């Protein structure tokens, strides 16, 4: 059964495995509760999905159509709305809550979010390119080096690793393990790191490669 939830990144810490004593680096996520705002069916919409809202916000910060959607669902105004295609979507009802206990310790998940923006960066920081010699007289230190031949092809090939905008892109980290679930506080402890800064909203779904 496919499972999915919206979560907020709290930060990173470490825990110890009680059996082996191994230290495990984990990312703490505040997963849900997500309120079901709409259920889409194959008969009516052509596919099966649920639309959920996460994170309360002020009413004046959302548009009129969104206000109507929240009102129809009997839900408080949410800051993030997302749609998940689930096989068992028709089993959900408007107003239901998806909480952290949807997942269990040992589950494999994919976590998607927006990575940290790092602005305009050079080739060394952005791509890990090698620098030039730093001796006296050298005129090549941190530049990108040769861009290709002059007469033929007389252009820079697409995909050349140059300086430019770094980060602030949609990233999915696959096959992460759920180490611990705290249902009372709606917390998921995910082994390893996930995209984005603290307080970033991420999507947690079943791993497609598990």
Secondary structure, DSSP 8 states (H G I E B T S, - for coil): ---EEEEEEEEEEEEE-TTT--EEEEEEEEE--EEEEEEE-HHHHSS-EEEEEEEE--GGGS-HHHHHHHHHHT---EEEEEEE--TTGGG--TT-EE-GGGS-TT-EEEEEEE--EEEEE-HHHHH-------STT---SSS------TTTT-S--TT---SEEEE-SEEEEEEEEEEEEETTTTEEEEES--SS-TT-EEEEEE-S--
